[in-house]
Amino acid sequence: AYGERLSSSKGLRFGVTRFAQPNGTSSSSTGPGASAIASLKDLLTMMIQSGIVRSSHPAIAPMYFENLVRFGGYFEAEREAVAPVLMSFLGATGIHHPYNSVRPRIWYFLHRFVKQLPNSALAVYSSDFVSAVVGLLKISVDPAAIATPADAGSGYGLFDSQLFLFEACGMMLAPANLDDSTRMALLQHLFDPLFSGAQNLMNSKSADQLLQDPRALLQIHHYLTAIGSIVKGFPDVRVEKTASASAPDHLTASTVQVFLKAADMCVAILEALRNSQVVREAARFTLSRMLSVLGAEALPYLPRLIDSLVSSCAVEELLDLLGLLGLAVFKFKPYVAPTASELLLPVISKVYGFLDQVAQNGAAGTDEAVLLQDLRKAYLTWIAAIFNSDLDSVFLAPQNAQHIVTIFQPIATQLAADQSSPQSQRLAFGVISKAVQAWLVDPMGWHTLATLTPSALAALSSSSAASGDASRLRLRQGAAQALGINPSSDSVREARDQFKQFVMSTVLPVCFEAPTQPGFDLADAQASLVLAEIASLLQMTLLSGSADVASSDGNAAAAMPVLQVLSPPIGGDLNHNQCASYLSTALLPGLGCPASMAAEFVQALASLDQKQFKKYFVSFLTSNSR
């Protein structure tokens, strides 16, 4: 209780705490806080030296190890205490405690203890650690897990706690100062039983027979998940956006080869048993960890993973899959572009397949309706991640370009008009706005899409912005080159022309229809966010219709990489702006807007910044809805 009262403060520092003095010197703290921390430090030292942990009473060890984990900062100041405490963890009253009910709790505390220690301090204990733990890593299936699926909330019994040990072993083998031959021997000691166990099961029966054997499927699930947990103990790769897709430099070549062998086996098992939900779950977990640790080395496995998962996955799995893909495109840009291009259509087809099915048959209940709403948001978030990662060129790849309008049609006509979910509406308009920016405003890829707004474009018209930006933001061009795409080619121009026609004929009407539907409350906070996205989309579309942008080619863009936008923020000659003419003479009059008001709207669209135009847009909608 004494320690809990102290730890409820702003944090404990067991070393000497110093405070800056006005003259620039520092002095040790002597206040009651420092005294209390020193007392707690003495209590922890007494507890460790007392040997009380050797008691086999079931209440002693959990309290002892929990105190050590709770006050992990103690070991920053007392490094010599790490060895005896670690030996206590690995002893007969630690992870080998005689009480079955106590052991899993201590396994969890061991995982937390190892995670708190500096990476460089682990190497000297790696061999002893793995030798002490490996006897607890024998995997068996809990009969209760066979009767009750884990997705029902019951878990996988003792195996869930064993995963803490597997991950702790991975952390112990990760330090760079560990001898590579020792690491390989220990990895082999850990991986060989998992490899042989999974391979023996796969060889014992045909895939159809295994799919009818719940125990065998769970056993395979456990083997794959254990492999992923070991890999999880290694640090994530640091990806340099300007670097080539080379092997991760934080792993030795031999370690990379072991992990790639594990990835090969994981994908092969998934392809054979893709109809099993538990196998898909394990493969998704393990390969996502491989992707985080191996980086670009693991990207070749992503298409095989997605192909196997998409063919049989449920909505819940697709949600997780979209999150994984969004992380991959953000983390491994631009050289993930070929992989993302290959996966684009299969994933989108699966998403629309689920949404179309519900549109035809209706949601089975509240839970399914909520799940599908989450699917819409996850899908739009993934598409937005592609644009914000400057990988818009994946849509222009030869196999995808002809489907651009088909992809964006449901986004504009269904998701952007969905009154039941303002979040989905905002994401839908935002995604379309990014597409307009990418293909109609800056088709040569000179600027990053994550920060490209009408106001930003206006600022870029200055010579100072032009001189600094043209040489810095070219990630989009790198992605296009990785896909072999020439933005000036006839096929790409044709795709952009089709998209522009789609924006004029379909998207612009939705911009006015969505906020005028009966369920749309202009005063609502979430509706205000939707209006902000619509305002940005309208201004971007107006900019795309200017003569300079509409007629620019590759040579012109190369000579003038920063778009020369006349402030404020769009300006220009509206008489020669295709979008302005369409709005003032066709679309708005067709919606019942008087010609004078339509002209005023276009003028406001061109002259006001986004915040001012949003206010004007609200008043415009209010006056026309009366």
N, C-alpha and C positions, 0 to 999 in steps of 0.2 A: 504493500500500500504506500509505503514511503517513496519507493521508486516511481510509482504511478503518479503521485502528486508532483514529483519533479519533472517527469516526462510530459506532463500536461502543459509545461511552459513552452517557450519557443524553440526548444531543442537542447540537447545536452552536449557539452564539449568536455571530454575528460582530460584533455591536455591543458596546459597553462593558458588561461584566457588573458589577453592583453588588450588594453584600451589606449587609444591615441590620446596624447596630451597636447595642450595648446602649443607647446614649444616644439612639437614634432616628434618627441620621444614617446615611448610606450612604457607602461608599467603593468605589473600583474594585478589582476582583480583581487580585491580583498573583501568584497561584499558578502552578504549572507548567501547569495546564489552560488558563488564559487566555493564557499565552505560546505554547502549542502551537497554539491557535486563531488567534492573531495570525500565527503563521508560516504556517499553512495559507492564511489570507487573503492574505498576501503572495504565496504560490505561485500562487494562483488569479489574482491581479492580473497577475503576470508571464506566466502562460499566455495570458491574454486579450490583453495588450499585445504579446506576441511575434509574433503573426500566424501562428503555426504551423498554424492551421486552414486556411490557404490552400494547404497541401500537398495534392496530389491522391492521395497514397498511401492505399490503402483502409483501413489500420489507424489512421490519424491522426484523421480526423474523428469516428468513433464513440467513441474514447476521450476526445477533447476535449469533445464534447457530453454524454457520460455524466457526466463530472466536473462540468460545470456544473449538470446536473439533480440529481446526487447531493447537491451542496452548494448547494441553492437558497437557503438562508438567507443566503448571501453577498450576494444582490441586495437584501435588506432593508436592509443597511448601505451598499451601494454602488449606489444607484439609477442613477447616471450610467453604470454599466456595462451596463445593460439594452439601450440602443440599439445599441452595437457588437456585442453578442452576438446580438441579434435579426437584425441585418444579416448576421452570419456564418451564422446558420441559413438565411436566405433566399438566400444567395449560391450561387456555382457549386460550392463544395465542401460545401455544406449540403444542403438538400432537393433541389438540382439536381446532386448529386454525379455525376461521370461513370461511376461503377461502379453497375450495376443492383443488385447484391447489398447495397450500402451504403445506398442511398437509403431503402428502407422503414424501416430502423433509425433513421435520422435523423428521419424523419417522426414516429416514436413519441416520440423525445426532444423534438421541437418541441412536440408536444401536452402533454407533461409540463411543459415549461418555461413555456408560456403558462398552464397551469393553476395553477402556483405563484405567478404574479405577482398583485399586487393588482388587482382589477377596475378601479379608477379609473386605473391606470397604463397601460391598454391602448389607450384611445381614440386617442391621438396616433399610434399605429402602425397603426390599422385599415386605412386605405386602402392603404398600401404592402404590408401583409401580404397582403390579399386579392389584390392585383394580382400579387404574386410567386407566390402559391400556385395561383391559378385555372388556370394552364396544366397543372397536375398532376392536375386533377380530372376529366379526361375518363374516362368510365366505359366499360369494355369487359369482356366476359365471358371468363374464363379457360377454355379448352377442357377443362382437367383437372377444373374444377368441374362441367361438364356430365356427364362420364363418372362422377364419383364424388360422390354427394350430400354436402352439407356436414354433415349430421347424422351422417355416418360418421366425422367427426373431421378431414376434410381441409381444411375451410374454403373460402374463395372466392378464394384466391390473392392477387394484388396488391391487390384491392379491400379486403380486410381491413385493410391498412395505409393505404389511402386514407381510410378512415373516421376515422383520427386527424386527418387534415388537415381533413376536413369539420367535425368537432367543434371543432377549434382555430379555424376560421373563425367558428363560432357564438360561441365565447368572446370573440373579438375584436370582435364586433358587439354584445355584450350590455351593455357599460358604459352607465350612465345618462347620463354626461357626453358621450357621442358625439352629435354633431348628428344629428337624426332624418332630415333629407334625405340626409345621407351614408349613414346606416344603410340607408335604403330603396334607395338606388342600389346599394349593395354587396349587399344581399339579393337584389335583382333580378338582379344579375350572377351570383349563385350559383344561385338557384332557377330562372331561366328555362330553362337547358339541361336541368335535371331535369324540369321541367313539360313542356316541348315534347317531350323524348325519350320520356317515358312516354305522353303523349297521342298522339304519332305512331304508336307501337307499337299502342296500343289501336285506333286508326283504320285501321291497315293490314290487319287481319284480324278475323274474327269471334271471339267468345270461345271457341267450340269449336276453331277453328283454332289459336288461341294456346295452348290447353291441350295441344295436340299438338306444340308447338314448345318444347323445353326451353331453347334459347338465348334465345328471346324472353321466357320466364318469368323466367329468371335476370336478364336485362337490366332487366325491370320491378322485380324484387326489389331490384336494386342502386339504381335510381332512388329507390324508396321509402325504403330504408334510409339512403341519403345524406341525404334530407330529414330523416329522424328524427335523424340524427347532428348536423346543423346545429342543429336545435331543442334537442338535448341540451346544446349549449354554453351555452344561456341558463339562468339560475337558476330553481329551482323556485318556484312561487307560494307565498306565505305565506297560509294560510287562517285567518281569524278565525272561531271557532265562532259568534260572535254576529253576524257580518256577513251581509248579504244576498249572494245569488249574483251579484255584480257582476264587471265585467271586472278582470283582474289589474292592480294599480297599478304593478307593476315593469316593464310593457311599455307602449309607446306604442300609441295606437289603430291607427295604420297598421301596426305590427308585428303586432298581434293579427289584423288583417284578412289579412295575408299568410299567417300560420300557419293561419287558418281556411280559406283557399283551398286550402292544402296538405292539410288534413284532409279537405275535401270530395273532392278528387281521390283521396286514399288510400282512403276508404270506397267511392267509386264503383268503383274498380278491384277492391277486395276483393269487392264484391258480384257483379261480373261474373266473377271468376276464383277464387271461393271454393274450388273443387275442387283448386287448386294449393297444395301444402304450402309451397313457398317464398314464394308471394305472401301466404299467411296469416301466415307468420313475419314478413315485412317489415311488413305492416300492423299486426300486434300490437305490434311494437317501436315503430313510428313513432307510432301513436295513444297508446300508453302514455306516450311522451315528451310528446306534446301535452297529455295529461291532467295531467302533472306541472307543465308550464310555464304552460298556459293556465288550469288550475283549472276552475272551474265553467263557463267558456265552452266547454270541450270535452265536458262531460257529455252534451249531446244526441247526440253521435256514438257514445256507449257502447252504446246498444241496437242500433244498426246493426252495430257491430263484433261484439258478442256473437252476434247473430243469424246473421251470416255464418260466424263461427268455430265455433259450436256445431253447426251443421248438418253439418260435414264434418271436424271436428278429430279427431286421434288422442288417446290417453290422455296422452302427453307434453305436447301442446299444452293439454289441459284443465287439467293441473297448473299450468302457467304462467298460464292464464286465471283460475283460482281465486285465485291469488296477487294478480293485478292487481285483481280485484274486491274482495278483502279490503282491499287498500290504498286503493281508491277509497272504500269505505264508511267506513273509519276517518278518512281525510283530509278528506272533503268532507261530513261529517255537519253538520247534519241535512238540507241541501237536496239531497242525493243520494237521499233517500228515494223519490221518485217513480220515478227510474231503477232503483233497486234492486228496488222492487216489481214493475216491469215485467219484470225479468230473472230473478226468482226461480225461477219454475216451469220455464222453458226450460233453465236451467242444472242444476237438480236432476234434471229428466227425463233429461238427458244423462248425468249421473253414475250414476243408477240404471240407465240403459240399459247402460252398461259393466259395472257390477257384476252385473246380472242375466244378462248374456251369459256371464260367467265362471262364475257359479253353475250355469248349465245345461250348459256345455261344458267347464268346467275350464280352468285356466291352461295355456297352451301350453308353458311352461317356467319356469325359475327367474326369469329376467329379467322376464317378464310378471307373475309373482306378486308380485315386489318392487314393480313399477310400480303395480299395483293396490292394494297396501298403502299406497303413497305417496298414491294417489288418495283412499283412505278418510280418511287423516289430513288431506290438503289440503281435502277437502270439509268435514270437521268443523271444521277451523280457520276456514274461511270462514263457516260458520254461527255459530260462536262470535264471530267478528269483528262480525257483524251485531248480536248481542246486546250485546257489549261497547261497541259504538258507539252504543248506545241507539236502534237502529233496529228494535226488535222489532215495531213497528207495521206493517212491510212485510208480515208474515205475516197481518195482520188486514185488509189491503186487500180489497175485495170479490172480486177475481178469485183471491185466494189463501186467504181464510179457510176456505172449504169443503174445502180440501186439507190443513189442518194435521195432522190425524191421519194421513193418507196419507204426509205428509212425515216425521213422527216415528216411524211404525211401524217402518221398517227400522232406524232409529237405535237404538231400544229393543230390538228382538228379534234383530237381527243384529250390528250394530257394538258395542253394549254387551255382548253375550255372546260376542264374538270372543276366544277364549283365545289365539289366535296373536299378538295384538298388544295388549299392555297399554296402549300409547300411545293406540290407537284407543278402547279401552274407557274410559280416563280422559276423553278428549275427548267421547265419546258421553254419559257420565253428566253431565259438566260442562255440555254443551249443554242437556240436558233440565232440569238444575237451573236454568239461566238462564231457560228458558221458564216453569218453575213460578214463579220469582221475578217475571217480567214480567207474567204473565197471571192468576196465582192469588193472589199475595201483594201486589203493588203494581200493580194493573191501571190505576190512574189516572196512572201515570207520574211520581210525585213524586221518585223516587230513581234515581240512575244504577246501571246493572246491573253495571258493571265492578267495583264495590266492595261490592255488596250481599250480605252474608252473614248467617247467623243471629246471629252475635255482633254484627255492625254494627247489625242491626235492634234488638237488645236495647239497645245504647248509645243509639240514637235515641229511646228512650222518655223520656229526660231532657228537661226543658224547655229547657236550654241548647242541646242539639243541635237541637231542634225550631225554635227561633227563628232559627238560622243556616242550616239546611238547606233549609227550605221555599222560600226565595226564590232559592236558588242552583242547584239541580239539577233543571232542567226541560227538558233537551234532548229527552227522550223525548216530552214534550207537543208540542214544536215539530215533531218529525218526524211525529207523528200529525196535527197541523194541516196540514202540507204535503201529506198524503195525503187530507185531508178526512175523517178518521176521528174519530168520537165514541166514546170508550171506554164510554159509558153506553148506546149504541144497542142495540137488540134483536139486530141481526145480530152485533155484537161479543160481546154476552153469550152468544149461542148458541154461537159459536165457542169461547169460554172454557169453557162448560159441557161441550162435546164433548171438549175437551182434558182437562178435569178427570176426566171419566169414563174417558178413555184412561189417564190416570196411575194411577187406582185399579185398573183392571182389567188393565193390561199392564205399566206401568212398575214399580209396587211389587213384583209377583212377581219381576221380573228383578233387582231389588236384592238379593234373597235367593238367587236361583238362580245368578246369575253367580259370586259368590264361593264357592259350595259345589260347583262343578263339579270333577271330578278334576284338571284341569290347573291349577287356581288355587292357587298357593302363598301362604298367608297370611303367611309369613315373608319373602317376596321384596320387595325395595325398590320395584320398579315396581308390584307388587300393592298395596303400602301406599298408593301414590298413588291407585290406583283406589278403595280403601276410603275414602280421605278424601273423594273426590267423591261416593261413595254415601252416606256419612254426612251430607254437606251436603245432598244431595238429599232424604234422608229427613226431615231437620229442616225443610227448606223446605216439604215436602209436609205435614208435621204443622201447620206454621204456617198454611198455606193452608186447613186444615180447621177452624180456630178460628171460632167464631160471629161474632166481630167482623169478621174478614176476609171470611168467606163471604157475609155479609149486607150488607156495605158497599156504598153506591151513590155516585154522583158527588157528591151534596150532602154526604154524611157525610165523604167523603174530602177535599173542598174545605175543610170546616170544620176537619178535623183531618188536615193533610197528612202528618204524620209518624205512622206506625203506632205505636200505643201497645202495645208488646210487654212482657209481664210477665217480668222477669228472675227466675231464670236459665233459658236464654235464651228459652224459649218460654212455659212455664208456662200459666196460664189454667185454665179449667174443662175438664178432659179428658172429662168426661161429656157435654159438648155439642160435642165436637170430632169431626167426621165422619171424619177420617183416623184418629184414635186408636181410635174405635169399630170401624172396618173392620179395622185391624191386630189389635186384641186379640180380636175376636169372630169374625172370618172368615178373614183371610189367614193369620196365623200358626198358628192351630189347624188350618187346612187343610193347612199344610205339616208337620204332625206336632208342633207345639210345644205343650207343656202350657199350660193356661189361666193358671196362676200365673206361668209364665215369660213368657208373652205380655204379661201385665199389667206385669210388672217391666220388660220391654223398652220398652214405651210410656212408662212412668214415667221411665226413663233417657233416652229420646229427648227428653222434655220438660224435664228438669231439668239435664242435663249440657251443657257447652259442646261445641263440635265436636271438639276434641282429646280431651277426656275420653270423649265418646261413641264416638269411633273405637276407643279402647282397649276400651271395653265391648263394642262391636260385634264385635271380633275374638274376645274371650272367648265371646261369645254364639254365634258361628258355630262355634267350636271345640267347645264343649260340646254343641251340637246335631248335630255331625257324627259324634260317637262312636257 
